[in-house]
Amino acid sequence: MPGNVLLLNGRILRRDGTIQGPCDILVESGVIKSVTPSVPSASGATSGVTPGTIIGVIPGATSGITPGVTLLQNDPGIGTQAHARTIEAVDCQGCLVSPGLVNLHTHSPMAIFRGIAEDVNVEDWFNVRIWPFESSLTPEDIRIGSMLAISEMLDCGVTAFFDHYFLSEEIAGVAMEAGMRADIAPTIFGMGPRWQESLDEASLLIERANQGAYGNRVRMRMGPHAPYTCTQDVLEACAKRAGELGVGVHIHVSETEKQVHDSIAQYGKTPFERLHEAGLLDIPCIIAHGIWILEQELELLGPDLVFAVAPKTYLKLASGFGNLYRFQLSGGPASGMLQVGIGTDGAASSNTLNPLEQARLYGLLAKNYLADATVYGLKMVWNMLMEGHSALGQNTGDIASGFEADLVVWDFRTPHTWPVYDPLAALIYSAGAGNVRDVLIGGEFKKKAGKVRVFEDTCVFDEAERVKSRLLARGAGRARVKY
């Protein structure tokens, strides 16, 4: 039965970076029921259950035991045969089992633009290469781009993602089809005459999504694009509407030093000061990037604010180091240690959607920037990878009884990760998608034995190639905004 599985003999990586085991993880109805030490058998192998067998019987079954099934008669939670469950046993001996990764900031449909804007400055990246092509995207293009992105993220061990894009109902539909957890912010550009209409449409979509239109794993929040693409009236309206809807906000802020200087020159205020005056920092807030935050702005940050960083984008677009590396260690006067999680941005700027790659870069760049090899250690970087679970709010992010079974099984028996002295070091500094053996969301396999198991009736590669051909044939359109 989907959502029922027994992961045997694996070591487990907890949210705080501690490693335990070998353990057996029992999952029932998508939730972790128990985590217990594996019991060695007489032969020396752990656990007495043969991997690959099915334990229990389907609830409500009346005609005997399914072939290959063993009844757990001594488990009071199983009860009679008619009330038992089928549970697949999977051997994880020699592997590490961790909570799933969260991509805290991405633009999933932009997977369709991977490689289209290389070796250009940030102004040309937006104004010449990306926004003109985005203007001609169709709902079908968005859908195919999202399928490609979700397939890639699952391959990398991502079980939840935070998206910020337009036509977001297409993204939500694809996420629901894949069984992926998602927090999606419909993008609102606030420089045009129709921003109120966009806000109203986004509000209706957010309300529908949060009432279950896309299942219980897909939620939405308000998504003003950025201070430099939204007037103060628009920012205030978005904050007010988010409060009315009881949702948070996801917004791009202070990605470059120039954005900060331009804001001061145009408004006499920094980007974070504008957000503070609009009320956006008083509600749950995801700050995409924010690396050029100023020290004077730290005291404005609310307790429910998290930064989503994507250093591969900053390297490609020469955005500079910023100030976040330093402030993250010292924190802000009001909020203590800054909360910083890992995103990937879109594939048009970062090329890949692997949070592990981004976390590795962030930690190494921080050591270099601060000229201190002892800072941003393994557990700190791992905690950044786990930070997105707090913002998600769906009871994910640890391996303990009662948590949703969003799990990754890592196999380090590859040349680039072997030998393993410290599993966390192998994961942070050496592992990649090829080490992700299995991915489970709610106890259901989305990647198994190295193969992604979503969209199996669609050849995503062929569909994406057709979208690319249509985009090139149509050519660049006229951008609605200017960077």
Secondary structure, 3 states (H helix, E strand, C coil): CCCCEEEEEEEEECCCCCEEEEEEEEEECCEEEEEEECCECCCCCECCCCCCCEECCCCCCCCCCCCCEECCCCCCCCCCHHHCCCEEEEECCCCEEEECEEEEEECHHHHHHCCCCCCCCHHHHHHHHHHHHHCCCCHHHHHHHHHHHHHHHHHCCEEEEEEEECCHHHHHHHHHHHCCEEEEEEEECECCCCHHHHHHHHHHHHHHHHHHHCCCCEEECEEECCHHHECHHHHHHHHHHHHHHCCCEEEEECCCHHHHHHHHHHHCCCHHHHHHHHCHHHCCEEEEECCCCCHHHHHHCCCCEEEEECHHHHHHCCCCCCCHHHHHHHCECCCECCCEEECCCCHHHHCCCCHHHHHHHHHHHHHHHHCCCCCCCHHHHHHHHHHHHHHHCCCCCCCCCCCECCEEEECCCCCCCCCCCCHHHHHHHHCCHHHEEEEEECCEEEEECCEECCCCCCCHHHHHHHHHHHHHHHCCCCCCCCC
